[in-house]
């Protein structure tokens, strides 16, 4: 059976890594953008990460430029923006596509595992969130309108499961 841990991704800076490195951790996977109305959610994502990193939470950010061209920057610009504007310390990866023929395999998997509104698989906008348990199983999908703070209870429940 496939899990999130079966995928490889490229971090900002170009280093390829396996998501198997995050086995045993609860993951919050988010497609991000620096020029979006939801961009301030970086602050809430970072707060969740810092609050729960020791308990086993990791937030993974995947910049995407498919929605209104709201992530136009290159890797250096994205990294600098995240660090300076929101003091992001959670892992950010290379810009990817989340929909269509060129969607990253991870996102093809995520959108099949948890469909969106009305059962559609496609991502509708930036800051769609996927909550993944410690075994790599996709537990829930949240729309961009759901603020990171609203995920606190769901995250805490998963962190308490050993």
C-alpha positions in Angstrom: 0.0 0.0 0.0 1.3 3.5 -0.9 1.7 6.1 1.8 3.1 9.6 1.8 6.4 8.1 2.9 6.8 6.5 -0.5 7.5 9.8 -2.3 10.6 11.8 -2.9 10.6 15.6 -3.0 13.2 18.4 -3.6 13.9 20.9 -0.9 14.6 24.5 -1.6 18.2 24.5 -2.6 17.9 21.4 -4.7 18.5 18.5 -2.3 16.2 15.5 -3.0 14.9 13.8 0.0 12.5 10.9 0.8 9.4 11.6 2.8 10.2 8.4 4.6 12.6 10.6 6.6 9.4 11.9 8.3 8.1 8.4 9.2 6.8 8.4 12.8 5.8 12.1 12.6 2.4 13.7 12.1 2.6 15.8 8.9 0.7 18.9 7.8 1.3 19.2 4.0 0.3 22.6 2.5 0.6 24.1 -1.0 1.8 27.7 -0.4 2.2 31.0 -2.2 3.8 34.3 -1.2 1.4 36.7 -2.9 -2.0 35.2 -1.9 -4.7 36.5 0.4 -4.1 33.4 2.5 -0.3 34.0 2.7 -0.6 35.2 6.3 -1.4 31.6 7.2 2.4 31.1 7.2 2.3 32.6 10.6 -0.2 30.1 11.9 1.5 27.2 10.3 4.8 28.3 11.9 3.1 28.6 15.3 1.7 25.1 15.0 5.1 23.8 14.0 7.0 25.4 16.8 4.4 24.5 19.4 4.3 20.8 18.4 7.7 19.9 16.8 8.9 18.2 20.0 5.7 16.1 20.1 6.2 14.9 16.5 4.6 17.4 14.2 6.2 18.6 11.0 4.7 21.1 8.6 5.8 20.7 4.9 5.3 23.6 2.5 5.1 23.2 -1.2 5.1 26.5 -3.2 2.8 26.5 -6.2 2.3 29.1 -8.9 -0.9 27.5 -10.5 -3.4 29.8 -8.8 -3.3 33.4 -10.2 0.5 33.4 -10.5 0.7 34.0 -6.8 4.1 32.3 -6.3 6.3 33.8 -9.1 9.6 33.7 -7.3 12.5 31.3 -7.7 13.8 29.1 -4.9 16.0 31.8 -3.4 13.2 34.4 -3.4 10.7 31.9 -1.9 13.2 31.0 0.9 14.1 34.6 1.6 10.4 35.6 1.7 9.4 32.8 4.1 12.3 33.5 6.4 12.1 37.3 6.5 8.3 37.9 6.3 7.1 35.0 8.5 10.3 33.5 10.2 9.4 30.1 8.7 11.6 27.3 10.0 9.5 24.3 8.8 10.7 22.6 5.6 9.8 24.4 2.3 10.3 22.5 -0.9 10.9 23.4 -4.6 7.9 24.9 -6.4 5.6 22.2 -7.8 2.4 21.9 -9.6 -0.5 20.4 -7.6 -3.1 19.9 -10.4 -3.1 18.6 -14.0 -0.8 16.4 -16.0 2.3 17.9 -14.5 1.1 17.6 -10.9 3.8 16.2 -8.5 3.2 12.5 -7.8 2.8 13.4 -4.1 -0.1 15.7 -4.9 -1.7 13.2 -7.2 -1.6 10.8 -4.3 -2.9 13.3 -1.7 -5.8 14.4 -3.9 -6.9 10.8 -4.6 -6.6 9.9 -0.9 -8.8 12.8 0.3 -11.0 14.6 -2.2 -12.2 18.1 -1.8 -15.6 19.8 -2.0 -18.3 17.7 -3.8 -15.8 14.8 -4.1 -13.5 16.6 -6.6 -9.8 15.7 -6.4 -8.3 18.9 -7.7 -6.8 21.6 -5.4 -8.9 24.7 -5.6 -6.5 27.3 -4.3 -3.3 28.0 -2.3 -3.1 26.8 1.3 -5.1 23.6 0.9 -3.9 21.4 3.8 -3.5 17.7 4.2 -3.1 16.1 7.6 -1.1 12.9 7.7 -0.7 10.4 10.6 2.6 8.9 11.8 2.2 6.0 9.4 1.9 8.2 6.3 -1.8 7.8 5.9 -3.8 10.9 4.8 -6.3 11.6 7.5 -8.0 14.8 6.4 -8.1 17.6 3.9 -8.8 21.2 4.8 -9.8 24.1 2.5 -7.7 27.2 2.3 -10.3 29.0 4.3 -9.6 26.8 7.3 -7.0 28.6 9.5 -4.1 26.6 10.9 -5.3 27.3 14.4 -8.5 25.4 13.6 -6.5 22.3 13.2 -5.1 22.3 16.7 -7.5 19.6 18.1 -7.1 17.2 15.1 -3.3 17.6 15.4 -3.2 17.0 19.1 -5.4 13.8 18.7 -2.9 12.4 16.1 0.1 13.4 18.3 -1.3 11.5 21.2 -1.7 8.3 19.2 1.5 6.3 19.5 
